[in-house]
Amino acid sequence: MPHVEQAPLLEIEGLTLAFGGVKALNGITMSVAPGSITSVIGPNGAGKTSLFNTISGFYRPQSGSLRFDGEDITRLPAPERARRGLARSFQNIALFRGMTVLDNIKLGRHCHLRTNIFDALLYFGRARREEVALRAEIEERIIDLLEIDHIRHAPVAALPYGLQKRVEMARALAMRPKILMLDEPVAGMNREETEDMARFILDVRAEWGVTVLMVEHDMGMVMDISDHVVVLNFGQKIAEGRPEDVQNDPEVIRAYLGSSRATEAPGATPAAMGAAA
């Protein structure tokens, strides 16, 4: 039987975003295949988080289009995009620190709940049934998958940084995403925590079939788990392809090292730079 190539789950065409006279994104075109792990990399200020904010609906581009699961979402507000299956974590942890781990994760499902305000106030009928079903799903699927059963009743503020990042990922998974967008999921983590997070990302893709779109500076992890890598620099896409091709691309090496240093250090690929950091 001939191989039938699947349509991209996310298609970005000519995306341009400017703040005053500064172009954060300049005509970005890329796509994300269903079931893939796609990483967006680049030096600081390359436009990676601006791209994430535009995809998730926090920024509105001046031009270009976004198609998600076959639908044009360019003008949809962020909550509507979340309901359609775009879930994300944030570069800076955005959890409710006074709430427990379990309560923070449950908040991720709010965009899918059908309970009205009167049901919720009385905690009656549909509200009770939804609460019981939601808690069971979180306990049995998300908490077990991310190995955070031992902290589910702990306040977030009492947790170390690495576990807080894991809880934020759990909250995004509670949204039942089609694409899980992770903004620097291992930033600030030690090697053991990074390896654990990489394993969880692979497990989410394998067990849930979730597509992953990731921004990350740890080039060792990016090259290990990504199927496709897109490289940005000063708001422009300068390379994309398989990890092994991207890490040896001269333009990518120049972006990370500078043109003069790149010629002096031909073996210093972005992956090597990430491993040394």
C-alpha positions in Angstrom: 0.0 0.0 0.0 1.5 3.4 -0.9 2.4 5.8 1.9 -0.1 8.6 2.3 1.4 11.7 3.9 -0.7 13.3 6.5 -1.7 16.9 6.3 0.1 19.2 8.8 -1.8 19.7 12.1 -0.5 23.3 12.3 0.3 25.4 9.3 1.9 28.9 9.6 2.2 31.0 6.5 4.0 34.3 6.2 3.6 35.3 9.9 4.7 38.8 10.6 4.5 40.5 14.1 5.9 44.0 14.8 6.1 46.1 17.9 6.5 49.6 16.6 9.3 49.5 14.1 10.8 46.3 15.4 9.8 43.0 13.6 9.7 40.2 16.2 8.6 37.8 13.4 9.3 38.4 9.8 7.3 36.2 7.3 7.6 33.0 9.3 6.4 29.9 7.3 6.5 26.4 8.9 4.3 23.5 9.7 3.9 20.9 12.4 3.2 17.3 11.5 0.7 15.3 13.6 2.3 13.0 16.1 5.7 14.8 15.8 8.0 16.6 18.3 8.9 19.8 16.6 11.4 22.2 18.3 11.9 25.9 17.7 15.4 27.0 18.6 17.5 30.2 18.2 19.6 32.7 20.2 18.0 35.0 22.7 15.8 37.5 21.0 15.3 35.3 18.0 11.5 35.5 18.2 10.7 32.1 19.7 8.4 33.2 22.5 6.8 35.8 20.2 6.0 32.9 17.8 4.4 30.9 20.7 2.4 33.9 21.9 1.1 34.4 18.3 0.2 30.7 17.9 -1.7 30.6 21.2 -3.5 33.8 20.5 -1.9 36.3 23.0 -0.5 38.3 20.1 -2.3 39.2 16.9 0.0 39.2 13.8 0.0 42.1 11.3 0.0 39.6 8.4 0.1 35.9 7.7 -2.2 33.1 8.6 -2.5 30.2 11.1 -4.4 27.0 10.3 -4.9 24.4 13.0 -6.4 21.0 12.3 -7.6 22.3 8.9 -9.3 25.5 10.4 -8.1 29.1 10.0 -7.6 30.3 13.6 -5.7 33.5 12.7 -8.4 35.7 14.3 -9.7 33.4 17.0 -9.1 34.6 20.6 -6.9 32.5 22.9 -9.7 30.8 24.8 -11.2 29.5 21.6 -7.8 28.1 20.4 -7.4 26.4 23.8 -10.9 24.8 23.4 -9.8 23.5 20.0 -6.8 21.7 21.4 -3.9 24.2 21.7 -2.4 24.0 25.2 0.8 25.5 26.4 3.1 26.0 29.3 5.0 29.2 30.0 8.7 30.2 30.1 8.1 31.7 33.6 6.0 29.4 35.8 2.4 30.6 35.9 0.9 28.5 38.6 -1.3 29.5 41.5 1.2 29.1 44.3 -1.3 29.0 47.2 -3.3 26.2 45.6 -2.5 22.5 45.7 -1.0 20.6 42.8 -4.3 18.8 42.1 -6.3 22.0 42.1 -3.8 23.7 39.7 -4.1 20.8 37.3 -7.9 20.8 37.5 -7.9 24.4 36.4 -6.5 23.3 33.0 -9.9 21.7 32.2 -12.0 24.8 32.7 -12.4 25.6 29.0 -14.1 22.2 28.5 -16.4 22.2 31.5 -20.2 22.4 30.8 -21.2 23.3 34.3 -23.0 26.6 34.7 -22.6 29.0 37.6 -25.7 27.7 39.4 -24.6 24.1 39.2 -21.2 25.1 40.5 -22.5 27.1 43.4 -24.8 24.3 44.5 -22.2 21.6 43.6 -25.2 19.6 42.4 -26.0 17.1 39.6 -23.8 17.9 36.6 -21.3 19.8 38.6 -20.7 16.9 40.9 -20.5 14.4 38.1 -18.0 16.5 36.1 -15.9 17.1 39.2 -15.7 13.3 40.0 -14.9 12.4 36.4 -12.3 15.1 36.1 -10.5 14.1 39.3 -10.5 10.4 38.3 -9.0 11.2 34.9 -6.3 13.5 36.4 -5.4 11.0 39.1 -5.3 7.9 36.8 -3.7 9.4 33.7 -1.9 12.7 34.2 -0.6 12.3 37.8 0.6 8.8 37.2 2.2 9.6 33.9 4.2 12.5 35.3 5.0 10.6 38.6 3.7 13.4 40.9 1.3 11.3 43.0 3.3 12.0 46.1 2.8 15.7 45.9 -0.8 16.0 44.6 -2.1 17.6 47.8 1.0 19.8 48.4 0.8 23.5 47.9 2.7 24.6 44.8 4.7 27.2 46.7 6.3 24.4 48.7 7.7 22.5 45.7 11.1 22.8 44.2 11.4 24.4 40.8 11.7 21.2 38.7 8.5 19.8 40.2 6.7 23.1 39.6 7.6 22.8 35.9 6.2 19.3 35.9 2.9 20.5 37.4 2.6 23.2 34.8 3.0 20.5 32.1 0.3 18.5 33.9 -2.1 21.5 33.8 -1.6 21.8 30.1 -2.3 18.1 29.6 -5.5 18.5 31.5 -6.8 20.5 28.6 -6.7 17.4 26.4 -4.5 19.0 23.8 -4.0 18.1 20.2 -0.8 20.1 20.3 1.1 20.6 23.6 3.2 23.7 23.4 6.1 23.8 25.8 8.0 27.0 26.3 11.5 26.1 27.7 10.3 23.0 29.6 13.8 22.3 31.1 15.1 25.8 31.7 16.9 26.0 35.0 16.8 22.2 35.5 19.7 20.0 36.4 20.7 17.0 34.2 18.6 14.4 36.0 15.5 16.7 35.9 16.1 17.4 32.2 16.3 13.7 31.5 13.1 13.0 33.4 11.3 15.8 31.5 12.5 14.5 28.1 11.2 11.0 29.1 7.8 12.5 30.0 7.6 14.4 26.7 8.3 11.2 24.8 5.7 9.3 26.9 3.0 11.9 26.3 3.6 11.5 22.5 3.7 7.7 22.7 0.8 7.0 25.1 -1.5 9.9 24.3 -0.7 10.6 20.6 -0.2 14.3 21.4 1.8 16.4 19.0 4.5 18.5 20.8 5.8 21.9 19.7 8.6 23.0 21.9 10.9 26.0 22.4 14.1 25.1 24.2 17.7 26.2 24.7 19.0 22.8 25.8 20.4 21.6 22.5 21.3 18.2 23.8 17.7 17.4 24.6 16.4 19.1 21.4 18.6 17.0 19.2 17.8 13.8 21.2 14.0 13.8 21.1 13.0 16.1 18.2 11.7 14.9 14.8 11.9 18.3 13.2 13.8 21.5 14.2 13.1 25.1 13.1 15.7 27.7 13.7 14.9 31.4 14.1 17.3 34.4 14.2 16.2 38.0 14.5 12.6 37.1 13.7 13.4 35.2 10.6 13.5 31.4 9.9 17.1 30.6 8.8 16.9 26.8 8.7 14.7 23.8 9.4 14.9 20.0 9.0 16.0 16.9 10.8 18.1 17.5 13.9 21.3 16.1 12.5 21.0 18.3 9.4 20.2 21.5 11.4 23.0 21.2 13.9 25.6 21.1 11.1 24.0 24.0 9.0 26.6 26.8 8.6 24.0 29.5 9.0 22.8 28.0 12.3 26.3 27.8 13.6 26.9 31.4 12.6 23.7 32.5 14.4 24.8 30.8 17.7 28.5 31.7 17.5 28.9 34.7 15.3 30.5 34.5 11.9 34.1 35.0 13.0 33.9 32.5 15.9 32.1 30.0 13.7 35.1 29.9 11.2 37.5 29.5 14.1 35.6 26.7 15.7 34.1 24.4 13.0 33.3 21.6 15.5 31.2 23.9 17.8 27.7 22.9 16.6 24.7 24.2 18.5 24.3 20.8 20.1 27.9 20.9 21.4 27.2 24.4 22.7 24.1 23.2 24.5 26.0 20.3 26.0 28.8 22.5 27.3 26.4 25.0 28.9 
